[in-house]
């Protein structure tokens, strides 16, 4: 005689039935959360051991309503054979999963690896019904498998949307963290990376570019662990190129603990929890943690006293006079650093050091210890030499000052107590110059290739406006410089190749006009992150400043763009010449290459935001597809 515990038992609920072994419900199953549909009956089969098809048909014939015309069969892999048999025997429509199915705590039914399929009596074709029930608004737009993925990248379907991760063994399972990502019914969520395995921004760009346009223009990005800023870079790129509105969340719940156990991950918990990117606007923080900085007002702004306030930005905090936002284009675009939060002081805070610096110390003392000990200070103007003593105290605590020289662009400044002659009166003006012809007297750049070294991964797109400074002859120029290549590149253009200039090369601080599609192109346009170039006196004009790279300068290719007709049309170079005897430490080159790529791509994007140069360096008439 079989035990009563082994007998199948049918539990009725509003809109469906639940089939189990014995009277007890499975652990954790709450009947109120079971799915319901207005136009069909839901049958949840949670019997262990499993029922055979004949026994299941007998139970359904007995317990389904008399006029039932359609059921959703919640039984893993029942869409392979059982569903068609049930449809034929009972004469009704059956929707069943082709693979495993999960009942999530939210009540959503999620089919793993395969979709829900509809089976009709008589063996009619089984059409597909997506993987989620109830389906979000974007369900039918998301392909089950992305076909054109970059090498090394995999896409896994999750309840909230897509999870992009690497293909490094061991194979990444569908983790509990992925299943718990909230589902937004109005917009797709894309989770990027996994703990300890960040993805290149370009790979993520390429994967999302293959999605339908409706999805690309409105989605949510969420990093899973440290992602090297990929989520924010992709958001900027989609906003600029596709006029999209992109939300970036702080990260997946539980990822910080996973990385911390492996000795990796964020060094601090960012204040910005949800950042929105919209066309033509700086990133807007719409959800944030409340740092203990005084009385909170609105929009993430915290009043320190009657005259000063702190605003939460994606990279940390911004100290400014109450209501002043003149430098927002500089400051709100500063990229987030996974190891170091920034406390940014605007021009007014730097010039009023006696009033602002005590606030800096007070705020640092109030912040959590994991934040305050990693805090770095950034300024939009170098401090005056007369203010060196109070700055020296802060530099001993927080390290060298960082200077903001453009939106999203930082350099390390010298100690204010030891002023540099080149930084006494810098101009912080940031403009978007219109490309103009090079002066007719400008000698053409001449370069020669010495050798090539392989491989440095391509970089990310980020937003930047071009940076210029007025100066006299011989002063160094730090920033983006534009030139043209007229010689052959025998080893081919690819990231990692190194060049040596046997003769001096001339460049300008604004680009030349786009090349016409009707004339041949002798070589790619060059955008160089300059370290050793010097300004040429009297060269400031509508074409910007002229700068000169001395003979013997060395450059490394950090990024390229191709066109179908002309091959490489744009090359991004980093000036790797060393004039100070400093030898790079292991890993320095990779970090500097990444920073240079980021700044140069943002420079290119600034040029392309102008309608007349939207396809620079090629003209708008060529209509060629460009790829990075």
Secondary structure, DSSP 8 states (H G I E B T S, - for coil): ---GGGSEEEEEETTEEEEEESSS--TT--GGGS--BTTBEEEEE--SS---HHHHHHHHHHHS-TT--EEEEE-TTTTTTHHHHHHHHHTSEEEEESS-EEE-TTS-EEESSS-EEEE-TTT---EE--SEES--TTGGGS-SS-SS--TTEEEEEETTEEEEEE--SS-----HHHHTS---TTSEEEEE-BTTB---HHHHHHHHHTS-HHHHTEEEEEESS--TTHHHHHHHHHHHHH--EEEEES--TTHHHHHHHTT-S-SS--SEEEEEE-TTS--EEEEE---SSSEE-STTEEESSSSEEEEEETTEEEEEETT--TTHHHHTT----SS--EEEE-HHHHHTHHHHHHHHHHHHHHS-HHHHTT-EEEESS---GGGHHHHHHHHHHH-S-EEEEETTEEEE---TTS--TTSTT----B---------TT------EEEE---------------B-----TT-B--EEEEEE--S--TT---TT-EEE-SS-EEEESS----B-TTS---S-EEEEEESS-EE-TT--BTTB-EEEE-TT-EEEEEEEEEETTTEEEEEEEEE---SS-----TTHHHHHHHHHHHHHHHHHHHHHTSGGGTTTTB-TTS---EE-
